[in-house]
Amino acid sequence: MAGAKGVVEQVGSIFRGLTLLQKITGGVLVVVVFGAMIALVTVGTKPTEQVLFSGLTQQDAAEVVQRLRDMNVIFRLTANGTTIMVAADQVYEVRLTLAGEGIPRGGGVGFELFDAVGLGTTDFVNRLNLQRALQGELARTISQFQQIQEARVHIATPRESVFIEQARPVTASVSVKLRGREQLSQHQVKSIVNLVASAVPGLSSENVTLVDTTGRLLYRKRGELDAMLSGTQLEFQHKVEETARRKIESLLEEAVGVNRVRATVTAEIDFDRVNLTEETFDPEESAIRSEQVLTESDQRGDQARGIPGVKGELATFAGEEGGGGSESSFQRSNVIRNYEISRQTRQVQEFGGGIRRLSVAVMVDGTYEQVVDEAGNQTVEFRSRSPEEMAHFERLVRNAVGYNEERGDRVTLVSMPFAPPSLVEPEIDPTDRWWELAEWLAGPLLYLLIALMVLLFVVRPFLRLLAANQETRRSAKLVREGLTEQLAEPREEALAFGPRGLTDQERIYRLAQSDPDRAADLVRRWLREGS
């Protein structure tokens, strides 16, 4: 107890020996040190956080936050409220608990809408709730695709009519939000369309429209031309158009930048099936296959002529009276030749699939420059692409799609400003990353800062005060030994110590040389009196 009491008295004497400014500074330092220690303990004992859910919709995030508050779970929202962080040791427990309650639901409402149905609910409300639940369940199922971040489904069910001519088909529209630069293949598009058509009674896949949030049509209703084509032919046509479109966009994006080119390709495919047989004869090359020659000759004298019977006799009699008869002869030849002519027969069978004509439309974004007006305001001004650049782009597009002028292909390129997207991806707050780094470095830096502050503002002044206290005790000892009369001399007598005619500075110097301890005590006394 005596030792502790001595320490307390020593600290009290040191504190009483401080000036007012030193006391204020010491109090502020003590408060700062204790505050830093409390902050260090708080940061050091703060549990490590992990992601509970990410990429949540606003409805799901609000529901998860409300449930976490009911469970008294500490959480933190990041990434503009789409990501929820909790303590690392509670992630799996909280996740399983929320999963057992069906949270998050994936956006919208599903068949849980019928978990609480009142007895007085009308049939119209039940039908409306059934449609809402079906839309929500389809949206959740479509959102399970890896490329899709969010999906919405709208079903239009017309009122039933007893008249056939007034009946209208059921239609559906599906809107998907893709992740980053992900794209849906044609098989995935057809799968989504067939999924929606199969889940809704009376809905045909031809009455389903699929678009993305950028306004691009992913699946369209078959028109009159498409109606005459089979499913395989229509898929082949879309594949040709999509392949050409991707070639154009990927080629031009290397020059103008990503998402600054839009291309549309329309291909007319020849699906006619032709069977052709050709026979070719060469008249220049011939050979005699067979030849037949027939020769006839006849030489005769007087022969009976005229009409047989009485008339014949009368005619003969008249002829004889008229003069003598004459002789006749003839010769005849008949030649038949058969020639063999060279002949070539060719059978051609065409199954179709060739391109009749291509129509390509390409829209290229221009450049933007910052312009300062007369008032000093900076504005962004659009600059169209130069004709030389557009000519280069047109040649590239023609070579990419296999342009053929003879079949009537057309390529059109325009440069115009692109409208900003209506839906902007939520950007992650960059301060979150800095906060994580600061939390990681806070512990060591805070320890180092506290150590420096203690050394500079606590330990160092305390050592100085302790040394001064020792000097004071030493002076008191000298007083007890009989030197009080020398220390109590007036300032003028002390300065008069030594030969006359010396200045004060020289007298102090000589006093310091002859008796350093006395000179030190005398100077320390003056300093206390001056303060």
C-alpha positions as CSV (number, residue, x, y, z in Angstrom):
1,M,0.0,0.0,0.0
2,A,2.8,2.3,0.8
3,G,4.4,1.7,-2.6
4,A,1.1,2.4,-4.4
5,K,0.6,5.5,-2.3
6,G,4.1,6.7,-3.2
7,V,3.4,6.2,-6.9
8,V,0.1,8.2,-6.6
9,E,1.8,11.0,-4.7
10,Q,4.6,11.0,-7.3
11,V,2.1,11.2,-10.2
12,G,0.2,13.9,-8.3
13,S,3.4,16.0,-7.8
14,I,4.3,15.6,-11.5
15,F,0.8,16.7,-12.5
16,R,0.9,19.7,-10.1
17,G,4.3,20.7,-11.7
18,L,2.8,20.9,-15.2
19,T,1.7,24.1,-16.7
20,L,-1.9,24.8,-17.8
21,L,-1.2,24.1,-21.5
22,Q,0.6,20.9,-20.6
23,K,-2.4,19.8,-18.5
24,I,-4.9,20.4,-21.4
25,T,-2.7,18.7,-23.9
26,G,-2.3,15.7,-21.6
27,G,-6.0,15.4,-21.1
28,V,-6.7,15.5,-24.8
29,L,-4.1,12.9,-25.5
30,V,-5.6,10.6,-22.8
31,V,-9.0,10.9,-24.4
32,V,-7.6,10.3,-27.9
33,V,-5.7,7.2,-26.7
34,F,-8.7,5.7,-24.9
35,G,-10.9,6.4,-27.9
36,A,-8.4,4.8,-30.3
37,M,-8.2,1.7,-28.0
38,I,-12.0,1.4,-27.9
39,A,-12.2,1.7,-31.8
40,L,-9.4,-0.9,-32.1
41,V,-11.2,-3.3,-29.8
42,T,-14.5,-2.7,-31.8
43,V,-12.8,-3.3,-35.1
44,G,-10.8,-6.3,-33.8
45,T,-13.9,-8.0,-32.4
46,K,-16.0,-7.3,-35.5
47,P,-16.9,-10.6,-37.2
48,T,-15.9,-11.2,-40.8
49,E,-18.7,-10.7,-43.3
50,Q,-19.8,-12.8,-46.2
51,V,-22.4,-12.5,-48.9
52,L,-25.7,-13.9,-47.9
53,F,-27.6,-13.1,-51.2
54,S,-26.5,-11.1,-54.3
55,G,-28.3,-9.8,-57.4
56,L,-31.6,-9.5,-55.6
57,T,-34.6,-7.6,-56.9
58,Q,-36.0,-4.7,-54.8
59,Q,-38.9,-6.8,-53.7
60,D,-36.7,-9.8,-52.6
61,A,-34.2,-7.5,-50.9
62,A,-36.9,-5.8,-48.9
63,E,-38.4,-9.1,-47.8
64,V,-35.0,-10.5,-46.8
65,V,-34.1,-7.3,-44.8
66,Q,-37.4,-7.4,-43.0
67,R,-36.9,-11.1,-42.1
68,L,-33.4,-10.4,-40.9
69,R,-34.6,-7.7,-38.6
70,D,-37.2,-10.0,-37.2
71,M,-34.4,-12.5,-36.5
72,N,-32.2,-9.9,-34.9
73,V,-29.4,-10.6,-37.4
74,I,-26.9,-7.9,-38.1
75,F,-26.5,-7.2,-41.8
76,R,-25.1,-4.7,-44.2
77,L,-26.4,-3.7,-47.7
78,T,-23.9,-3.2,-50.6
79,A,-24.0,-2.9,-54.4
80,N,-26.9,-0.4,-54.3
81,G,-29.0,-2.7,-52.1
82,T,-28.8,-5.8,-54.3
83,T,-26.3,-7.6,-52.1
84,I,-26.7,-8.5,-48.4
85,M,-23.7,-9.2,-46.1
86,V,-23.9,-11.0,-42.8
87,A,-21.4,-12.4,-40.3
88,A,-19.5,-15.3,-41.7
89,D,-20.5,-17.7,-38.9
90,Q,-24.2,-17.0,-39.6
91,V,-24.3,-17.3,-43.4
92,Y,-25.3,-20.9,-43.7
93,E,-27.7,-20.9,-40.8
94,V,-29.6,-17.8,-42.0
95,R,-29.6,-19.0,-45.6
96,L,-31.2,-22.3,-44.6
97,T,-33.7,-20.6,-42.4
98,L,-34.8,-18.3,-45.2
99,A,-34.8,-21.1,-47.7
100,G,-37.2,-23.0,-45.5
101,E,-39.6,-20.0,-45.7
102,G,-39.2,-19.7,-49.4
103,I,-37.2,-16.5,-49.3
104,P,-36.0,-15.0,-51.6
105,R,-38.8,-15.8,-54.0
106,G,-37.1,-14.8,-57.2
107,G,-39.2,-11.8,-57.9
108,G,-43.0,-11.5,-58.2
109,V,-45.4,-13.8,-56.5
110,G,-46.1,-17.5,-57.1
111,F,-48.6,-20.1,-56.0
112,E,-47.9,-19.0,-52.4
113,L,-50.5,-16.4,-53.2
114,F,-53.2,-19.0,-52.5
115,D,-51.7,-19.9,-49.0
116,A,-54.1,-17.4,-47.5
117,V,-57.4,-17.2,-49.4
118,G,-60.5,-15.9,-47.7
119,L,-63.9,-17.5,-47.9
120,G,-65.4,-14.5,-49.5
121,T,-63.0,-14.3,-52.5
122,T,-64.9,-14.1,-55.8
123,D,-64.3,-16.2,-58.8
124,F,-62.9,-13.2,-60.7
125,V,-60.3,-12.6,-58.0
126,N,-59.4,-16.3,-58.0
127,R,-58.9,-16.3,-61.8
128,L,-56.8,-13.1,-61.5
129,N,-54.7,-14.5,-58.7
130,L,-54.2,-17.7,-60.7
131,Q,-52.9,-15.7,-63.6
132,R,-50.6,-13.7,-61.4
133,A,-49.3,-16.8,-59.7
134,L,-48.7,-18.5,-63.1
135,Q,-46.8,-15.4,-64.3
136,G,-44.6,-15.4,-61.2
137,E,-43.8,-19.1,-61.4
138,L,-42.9,-18.8,-65.0
139,A,-40.6,-15.8,-64.3
140,R,-38.9,-17.7,-61.6
141,T,-38.3,-20.7,-63.8
142,I,-37.0,-18.6,-66.7
143,S,-34.7,-16.8,-64.3
144,Q,-32.9,-20.1,-63.6
145,F,-31.2,-19.9,-66.9
146,Q,-27.5,-19.1,-66.5
147,Q,-27.6,-16.2,-69.0
148,I,-30.7,-14.6,-67.5
149,Q,-30.6,-12.3,-64.5
150,E,-34.2,-11.4,-64.3
151,A,-37.4,-12.3,-66.2
152,R,-41.0,-11.1,-66.3
153,V,-44.0,-12.8,-68.0
154,H,-47.2,-11.2,-69.0
155,I,-50.2,-13.3,-70.1
156,A,-53.2,-11.9,-71.9
157,T,-56.3,-14.1,-71.5
158,P,-59.3,-12.8,-73.5
159,R,-62.8,-13.3,-72.3
160,E,-64.4,-16.5,-73.4
161,S,-67.1,-16.2,-76.0
162,V,-69.8,-18.6,-77.3
163,F,-69.3,-17.3,-80.8
164,I,-66.4,-18.9,-82.7
165,E,-65.8,-15.8,-84.9
166,Q,-65.4,-13.7,-81.8
167,A,-62.9,-16.0,-80.1
168,R,-59.4,-14.6,-79.7
169,P,-56.2,-16.6,-78.9
170,V,-54.3,-16.3,-75.7
171,T,-51.0,-14.3,-76.0
172,A,-48.0,-14.0,-73.8
173,S,-45.0,-11.6,-73.7
174,V,-41.7,-12.5,-72.0
175,S,-39.1,-9.9,-71.1
176,V,-35.6,-11.1,-69.9
177,K,-32.7,-9.2,-68.5
178,L,-29.4,-10.8,-69.6
179,R,-26.3,-10.9,-67.5
180,G,-23.6,-8.6,-68.9
181,R,-22.8,-9.6,-72.5
182,E,-24.4,-13.0,-72.3
183,Q,-26.5,-14.1,-75.2
184,L,-29.3,-16.7,-75.6
185,S,-28.9,-19.3,-78.3
186,Q,-31.7,-20.3,-80.6
187,H,-32.3,-23.5,-78.8
188,Q,-32.6,-21.7,-75.5
189,V,-35.0,-19.2,-77.0
190,K,-37.2,-22.0,-78.4
191,S,-37.0,-23.7,-75.0
192,I,-38.3,-20.6,-73.2
193,V,-41.1,-20.1,-75.8
194,N,-42.2,-23.7,-75.6
195,L,-42.0,-23.6,-71.8
196,V,-44.4,-20.7,-71.6
197,A,-46.7,-22.1,-74.3
198,S,-46.9,-25.5,-72.5
199,A,-47.7,-23.9,-69.1
200,V,-50.6,-21.7,-70.2
201,P,-53.8,-23.5,-71.4
202,G,-54.8,-22.5,-74.9
203,L,-51.5,-20.7,-75.7
204,S,-49.6,-21.5,-78.9
205,S,-45.9,-20.9,-79.4
206,E,-46.8,-18.7,-82.3
207,N,-48.4,-16.3,-79.9
208,V,-45.4,-15.9,-77.6
209,T,-43.1,-12.9,-78.0
210,L,-39.7,-12.8,-76.3
211,V,-37.6,-9.6,-76.0
212,D,-34.7,-8.5,-73.8
213,T,-34.5,-5.3,-71.8
214,T,-32.5,-3.5,-74.5
215,G,-35.5,-3.8,-76.9
216,R,-34.1,-6.5,-79.1
217,L,-36.6,-9.0,-80.4
218,L,-35.5,-12.6,-79.7
219,Y,-38.5,-14.5,-80.9
220,R,-41.2,-13.2,-83.3
221,K,-44.5,-14.4,-84.4
222,R,-44.4,-16.2,-87.7
223,G,-45.7,-14.1,-90.6
224,E,-47.2,-15.2,-93.9
225,L,-43.8,-16.1,-95.4
226,D,-42.8,-17.9,-92.3
227,A,-46.1,-19.8,-92.2
228,M,-45.3,-21.4,-95.5
229,L,-42.0,-22.7,-94.1
230,S,-41.5,-25.7,-92.0
231,G,-39.9,-25.5,-88.6
232,T,-36.6,-26.7,-89.9
233,Q,-36.6,-24.3,-92.8
234,L,-37.5,-21.4,-90.5
235,E,-34.8,-22.3,-88.1
236,F,-32.3,-22.5,-90.9
237,Q,-33.3,-19.1,-92.2
238,H,-32.9,-17.5,-88.7
239,K,-29.6,-19.2,-88.3
240,V,-28.3,-17.7,-91.5
241,E,-29.5,-14.3,-90.5
242,E,-28.1,-14.5,-87.0
243,T,-24.7,-15.8,-88.2
244,A,-24.4,-12.9,-90.7
245,R,-25.5,-10.4,-88.0
246,R,-22.9,-11.6,-85.5
247,K,-20.2,-11.5,-88.1
248,I,-20.9,-7.9,-88.9
249,E,-21.2,-6.7,-85.3
250,S,-18.1,-8.6,-84.1
251,L,-16.1,-7.3,-87.1
252,L,-17.1,-3.6,-86.7
253,E,-16.9,-3.6,-82.9
254,E,-13.2,-4.0,-83.2
255,A,-13.0,-0.6,-84.9
256,V,-15.8,1.4,-83.2
257,G,-16.2,-0.2,-79.8
258,V,-18.4,-2.6,-78.0
259,N,-22.2,-2.1,-78.2
260,R,-21.8,0.7,-80.8
261,V,-22.9,-1.3,-83.8
262,R,-26.3,-2.7,-84.6
263,A,-26.9,-4.9,-87.7
264,T,-30.1,-6.5,-89.1
265,V,-29.9,-9.1,-91.9
266,T,-32.8,-10.5,-93.9
267,A,-32.1,-13.5,-96.0
268,E,-34.4,-15.0,-98.7
269,I,-33.6,-18.6,-98.9
270,D,-34.4,-20.8,-101.9
271,F,-36.0,-23.9,-100.5
272,D,-37.3,-25.2,-103.9
273,R,-36.5,-28.8,-104.6
274,V,-35.7,-29.4,-108.3
275,N,-35.2,-32.7,-110.2
276,L,-33.7,-32.0,-113.7
277,T,-32.9,-34.5,-116.5
278,E,-30.9,-33.2,-119.5
279,E,-30.1,-34.9,-122.8
280,T,-27.5,-33.4,-125.1
281,F,-27.0,-34.4,-128.8
282,D,-23.9,-33.5,-130.8
283,P,-24.8,-33.2,-134.5
284,E,-21.1,-32.9,-135.5
285,E,-20.3,-36.4,-134.4
286,S,-22.4,-39.1,-136.2
287,A,-21.8,-42.6,-137.6
288,I,-23.8,-44.8,-140.0
289,R,-25.4,-47.5,-138.0
290,S,-27.3,-49.3,-140.9
291,E,-27.9,-48.7,-144.7
292,Q,-30.5,-50.2,-147.1
293,V,-30.4,-49.7,-150.9
294,L,-33.3,-50.8,-153.2
295,T,-33.1,-50.5,-157.1
296,E,-36.0,-51.2,-159.5
297,S,-35.9,-51.3,-163.4
298,D,-38.5,-52.3,-166.1
299,Q,-38.3,-52.6,-170.0
300,R,-41.5,-53.6,-171.9
301,G,-42.9,-53.7,-175.6
302,D,-46.5,-53.7,-176.9
303,Q,-48.9,-54.6,-174.2
304,A,-52.6,-54.7,-173.9
305,R,-53.9,-51.5,-172.9
306,G,-57.3,-50.0,-172.3
307,I,-60.4,-51.1,-170.6
308,P,-61.2,-54.7,-170.6
309,G,-64.5,-55.8,-172.3
310,V,-66.4,-54.2,-175.1
311,K,-65.3,-50.7,-174.3
312,G,-61.7,-51.9,-174.4
313,E,-62.1,-53.5,-177.7
314,L,-63.6,-50.4,-179.2
315,A,-60.8,-48.3,-177.8
316,T,-58.2,-50.7,-179.2
317,F,-59.9,-50.6,-182.5
318,A,-59.9,-46.8,-182.6
319,G,-56.2,-46.7,-181.6
320,E,-55.1,-49.0,-184.2
321,E,-56.7,-46.8,-186.8
322,G,-54.9,-43.9,-185.4
323,G,-51.3,-45.3,-185.8
324,G,-48.7,-47.8,-184.4
325,G,-48.0,-48.5,-180.6
326,S,-44.9,-47.3,-178.5
327,E,-42.5,-49.1,-176.1
328,S,-41.8,-47.9,-172.4
329,S,-39.2,-48.6,-169.7
330,F,-38.2,-47.2,-166.1
331,Q,-35.5,-47.5,-163.4
332,R,-35.8,-46.5,-159.6
333,S,-33.4,-46.6,-156.7
334,N,-34.3,-46.2,-152.9
335,V,-31.5,-45.8,-150.2
336,I,-32.3,-45.9,-146.5
337,R,-29.4,-45.0,-144.0
338,N,-29.7,-44.9,-140.2
339,Y,-27.1,-42.7,-138.4
340,E,-26.0,-43.0,-134.7
341,I,-25.7,-39.5,-133.1
342,S,-23.7,-38.9,-129.7
343,R,-26.0,-38.2,-126.8
344,Q,-25.3,-37.1,-123.2
345,T,-27.9,-37.6,-120.4
346,R,-27.6,-35.8,-117.0
347,Q,-29.9,-35.9,-114.0
348,V,-29.7,-33.1,-111.4
349,Q,-31.4,-33.1,-108.1
350,E,-31.3,-29.8,-106.0
351,F,-32.6,-29.8,-102.4
352,G,-32.6,-26.0,-101.9
353,G,-31.2,-24.0,-99.1
354,G,-29.3,-21.5,-101.3
355,I,-29.5,-17.8,-100.7
356,R,-31.6,-15.9,-103.2
357,R,-31.0,-12.4,-101.9
358,L,-29.5,-10.7,-98.8
359,S,-30.6,-7.4,-97.4
360,V,-28.3,-5.9,-94.7
361,A,-28.9,-2.8,-92.6
362,V,-26.1,-1.5,-90.3
363,M,-26.2,1.4,-87.9
364,V,-22.9,2.7,-86.6
365,D,-22.5,5.1,-83.7
366,G,-20.4,8.2,-84.3
367,T,-17.9,9.9,-82.1
368,Y,-18.5,12.4,-79.3
369,E,-16.4,15.5,-78.6
370,Q,-16.4,17.9,-75.6
371,V,-17.2,21.4,-76.9
372,V,-16.9,24.6,-74.8
373,D,-19.4,27.2,-75.7
374,E,-19.0,31.0,-75.3
375,A,-20.3,30.9,-71.8
376,G,-17.7,28.4,-70.8
377,N,-20.1,25.4,-70.4
378,Q,-18.9,22.0,-71.6
379,T,-21.2,20.1,-73.8
380,V,-20.9,16.8,-75.7
381,E,-21.3,17.1,-79.5
382,F,-22.0,14.2,-81.8
383,R,-19.7,13.7,-84.9
384,S,-20.8,11.5,-87.7
385,R,-18.4,9.0,-89.3
386,S,-16.5,10.3,-92.3
387,P,-17.5,9.1,-95.8
388,E,-14.1,7.3,-96.0
389,E,-14.8,5.4,-92.8
390,M,-18.3,4.4,-93.9
391,A,-16.9,3.3,-97.3
392,H,-14.4,1.1,-95.5
393,F,-17.1,-0.3,-93.2
394,E,-19.3,-1.1,-96.2
395,R,-16.6,-3.0,-98.0
396,L,-16.0,-5.0,-94.8
397,V,-19.7,-5.8,-94.4
398,R,-19.9,-6.9,-98.0
399,N,-17.0,-9.3,-97.7
400,A,-18.3,-10.6,-94.4
401,V,-21.7,-11.6,-95.7
402,G,-20.6,-12.7,-99.2
403,Y,-22.2,-9.9,-101.1
404,N,-23.4,-10.8,-104.7
405,E,-24.6,-8.0,-106.9
406,E,-26.0,-10.4,-109.5
407,R,-28.6,-11.8,-107.2
408,G,-29.6,-8.3,-106.0
409,D,-28.0,-8.1,-102.6
410,R,-28.3,-4.7,-100.8
411,V,-26.2,-3.3,-98.0
412,T,-27.0,0.0,-96.2
413,L,-24.8,1.7,-93.6
414,V,-25.7,4.8,-91.7
415,S,-23.9,6.7,-88.9
416,M,-26.2,8.1,-86.2
417,P,-26.1,8.7,-82.4
418,F,-27.2,5.8,-80.2
419,A,-29.8,6.6,-77.5
420,P,-28.6,5.9,-74.0
421,P,-29.9,2.7,-72.5
422,S,-33.1,3.1,-70.5
423,L,-32.1,0.6,-67.9
424,V,-28.7,1.1,-66.4
425,E,-26.9,-1.7,-64.6
426,P,-26.4,-0.8,-60.9
427,E,-22.8,0.0,-60.4
428,I,-21.0,-1.3,-57.4
429,D,-20.0,1.6,-55.0
430,P,-16.2,1.9,-55.2
431,T,-16.2,3.0,-51.6
432,D,-17.1,-0.5,-50.5
433,R,-13.8,-1.8,-51.7
434,W,-11.9,1.0,-50.0
435,W,-13.8,0.3,-46.8
436,E,-12.9,-3.4,-47.0
437,L,-9.2,-2.5,-47.4
438,A,-9.4,0.1,-44.6
439,E,-10.9,-2.5,-42.3
440,W,-8.1,-4.9,-43.1
441,L,-5.4,-2.3,-42.4
442,A,-7.1,-0.6,-39.6
443,G,-5.9,-3.0,-36.9
444,P,-2.1,-2.8,-37.6
445,L,-2.2,0.9,-38.4
446,L,-4.1,1.7,-35.3
447,Y,-1.8,-0.3,-33.1
448,L,1.2,1.6,-34.6
449,L,-0.5,4.9,-34.2
450,I,-1.3,4.3,-30.5
451,A,2.2,3.2,-29.8
452,L,3.7,6.3,-31.4
453,M,1.3,8.6,-29.6
454,V,2.1,6.9,-26.2
455,L,5.8,7.2,-26.8
456,L,5.7,10.8,-28.0
457,F,3.1,12.3,-25.8
458,V,3.0,10.1,-22.7
459,V,6.3,8.3,-22.1
460,R,8.6,11.0,-23.3
461,P,7.0,13.8,-21.2
462,F,6.8,11.5,-18.2
463,L,10.5,10.7,-18.5
464,R,11.4,14.4,-18.7
465,L,9.2,15.2,-15.7
466,L,10.8,12.3,-13.8
467,A,14.3,13.6,-14.6
468,A,13.3,17.1,-13.5
469,N,11.8,15.7,-10.3
470,Q,15.1,14.0,-9.6
471,E,16.9,17.2,-10.0
472,T,14.5,18.9,-7.7
473,R,15.1,16.3,-5.0
474,R,18.8,16.7,-5.5
475,S,18.5,20.4,-4.9
476,A,16.5,19.8,-1.8
477,K,19.2,17.6,-0.5
478,L,21.8,20.3,-1.1
479,V,19.6,22.7,0.9
480,R,19.5,20.3,3.8
481,E,23.3,20.0,3.7
482,G,23.7,23.7,4.5
483,L,23.7,25.4,1.1
484,T,20.3,27.1,1.6
485,E,21.9,30.4,2.2
486,Q,23.6,30.2,-1.1
487,L,20.5,29.2,-3.0
488,A,18.4,31.9,-1.2
489,E,20.7,34.7,-2.2
490,P,19.1,37.4,-4.2
491,R,19.5,37.3,-7.9
492,E,21.8,40.3,-7.8
493,E,24.1,38.8,-5.2
494,A,24.4,35.6,-7.2
495,L,25.2,37.5,-10.2
496,A,27.7,39.6,-8.2
497,F,29.6,36.4,-7.4
498,G,33.1,36.9,-8.8
499,P,35.3,39.8,-9.7
500,R,33.8,43.2,-10.1
501,G,33.5,44.7,-13.6
502,L,32.2,41.5,-15.3
503,T,28.9,41.3,-17.2
504,D,26.0,39.1,-16.0
505,Q,26.7,36.6,-18.8
506,E,30.4,36.3,-17.8
507,R,29.5,35.9,-14.1
508,I,27.0,33.1,-14.9
509,Y,29.5,31.4,-17.0
510,R,32.2,31.5,-14.3
511,L,29.6,30.3,-11.7
512,A,28.8,27.4,-14.0
513,Q,32.4,26.5,-14.3
514,S,33.1,26.7,-10.6
515,D,29.9,25.0,-9.3
516,P,27.8,23.4,-12.1
517,D,25.2,22.0,-9.7
518,R,24.6,25.3,-8.0
519,A,24.4,27.1,-11.3
520,A,21.8,24.5,-12.6
521,D,19.6,24.9,-9.5
522,L,19.8,28.6,-9.7
523,V,18.8,28.7,-13.3
524,R,15.9,26.2,-12.6
525,R,14.7,28.5,-9.8
526,W,14.7,31.5,-12.1
527,L,12.7,29.6,-14.6
528,R,10.0,28.6,-12.1
529,E,9.8,32.1,-10.8
530,G,9.4,33.5,-14.4
531,S,6.6,31.0,-15.2
